[in-house]
Amino acid sequence: MSQPTTSPMRAAGLVLRRDLALAFRRWEQVTHPVIFFLMIATLFPLALNPKPSLLADIAAGVVWVSALLSSMLALETLYRADVDDGTLEQLTLTGQPLALLLLAKTVAHWILSGVPLVLASPIVAIAFGASGTANGVLMASIALGTGVLSLIGSIGAALTLGSRRGSVLLSLLVLPLVMPVLIFGARATDLAMHGDAANGPLWLLGSMLIFALTLTPFASAAALRISLE
Amino acid sequence: MGTWTWFHKLSSPPHFYRIAGKMIPWFAIPAALCLAYGLYAGLVLAPADYQQGDAFRIIYVHAPAAWLSLMCYTVMAVAAAVGLVWRIKLAHALAAATAPIGASFAFLCLATGSIWGRPMWGTWWTWDARLTSQLILLFLYLGYMALRSAYDDLSKADRASAVLAIVGIVNVPIIHFSVTWWNSLHQGSTVIRRGGPAMPPSMLIPLLVCFLGFTLLYAALASIRVRAEVLRRERHASWLSQWSGRAGRAE
């Protein structure tokens, strides 16, 4: 393999910009998961008794479960199109560190799927009658949590690329791994909604994000190389 | 013969197939003896608990099953890592053979715990930390097996599921502590704890024998299953057709 002339950081930046540019031209990739998120949240008052006190009690859990499911749905789009048109294969052949390129793709994916959820989450929380004072903690926890979800999910997405029946399988693999994120994210939100300090679970979410940032790109790269063979 | 050559020889399928076949009775017979004694002593001879009565006796199945469900996951992940790093197919075969055994023990642990919980806690299931993390462990096994079965190409299935097993074992402590901090009702550890076991020897010894018996049972089951995996994977290999040809003539 010849030595690449572009520096790894610059290559990662190019991948990030490319993914964002593509997504802004295929806008539905960004909007569909958010609509899905709002729809799942709508299901809860329909299925349960829409008593305001009950809804305010479960608001944190509802926002978090909806965000989790919605980001599962968005994971499908992380690698699929680039595998179908051969882009990903080219990325593995560039001689650049694949883990870094995949990290750039995952960051782009988080900007496209995580950030919209961060912005949409206070709407759901307020619609469920939660107090508006918790919105800061809610958005912070969703931002940290969706970051971990994208990173762990990228391993799952890479592993299921080469297999049949990808989508259900992807959820089967990823959901057990991300349950801690749900626990701490919902805990932080719940504490804040009841007016308590939510620092503990937020710090834990932050440390999980750093842990995932340092390790998952390598697992994703290994998984992708296996799937693409 | 040095350790390394011994290891290399062991990793050749025909050699391993023969050795594993010879080992089965060495695992299975002690397992049967240990389980026969341990279960009889535990279920019949040991005194009833002053608080829980006879219901506590389910621990002789429940606790070893819990231990094995964790041990199997560790064996699976270590074997998967060995297979991935040194490209040893037999290690992958061991991981593949271990997963369903581990999943069965995880299920057995949940089922016996649930049966015990009905009279003791008054409920079949509660969202307690230990129960939930054991349930997530079962889900991890099921995800691993689902990924394995989704690939037609065996070598890809091996390596993809190996990555998942390794990621899973990194996550197991995180899952464990997250659910522990989240909520807890399950009783604390009885056997391994500060100040020695909280059990008289008449209860403890059968339990330890049961632990040993179930672990040996795993070894016997794993040997049988790895042999079956080897047969499935090597069905086109020349050593196998030679062996079966020889066996055919001998009959």
Contacts between the chains, C-beta under 8 A, distances in Angstrom:
chain1	res1	chain2	res2	distance
A	152	B	167	7.8
A	155	B	163	7.1
A	155	B	164	7.8
A	155	B	167	5.8
A	159	B	147	6.3
A	159	B	160	5.0
A	159	B	163	6.2
A	159	B	164	6.0
A	160	B	147	7.3
A	160	B	150	7.1
A	162	B	151	6.8
A	162	B	153	7.9
A	162	B	156	6.0
A	162	B	160	7.1
A	163	B	147	7.1
A	163	B	150	3.7
A	163	B	151	5.3
A	163	B	160	7.5
A	164	B	150	5.6
A	164	B	152	7.6
A	165	B	150	6.2
A	169	B	146	5.7
A	169	B	147	6.5
A	169	B	150	5.4
A	172	B	139	7.8
A	172	B	142	6.8
A	172	B	143	4.7
A	172	B	146	5.0
A	172	B	147	7.9
A	173	B	143	4.5
A	173	B	146	7.4
A	173	B	147	5.9
A	173	B	164	6.2
A	175	B	139	7.2
A	176	B	136	5.1
A	176	B	139	4.0
A	176	B	140	4.9
A	176	B	143	6.0
A	176	B	168	7.9
A	176	B	175	7.6
A	177	B	140	7.7
A	177	B	167	6.9
A	177	B	168	6.9
A	177	B	171	5.2
A	177	B	175	8.0
A	179	B	136	5.7
A	179	B	175	6.3
A	179	B	178	7.3
A	179	B	179	7.9
A	180	B	171	7.7
A	180	B	174	5.2
A	180	B	175	5.7
A	180	B	178	3.6
A	180	B	179	7.8
A	183	B	178	4.9
A	183	B	179	6.8
A	183	B	182	5.1
A	184	B	178	6.6
A	187	B	182	7.1
A	204	B	178	8.0
A	208	B	174	7.2
A	215	B	170	7.1
A	216	B	167	7.9
A	219	B	163	6.0
A	219	B	166	7.4
A	219	B	167	5.4
A	222	B	84	7.9
A	222	B	163	5.6
A	223	B	160	6.6
A	223	B	163	4.8
A	226	B	156	6.1
A	226	B	159	4.6
A	226	B	160	5.2
A	226	B	163	6.8
A	227	B	156	7.5
A	227	B	160	6.7
A	229	B	156	6.8
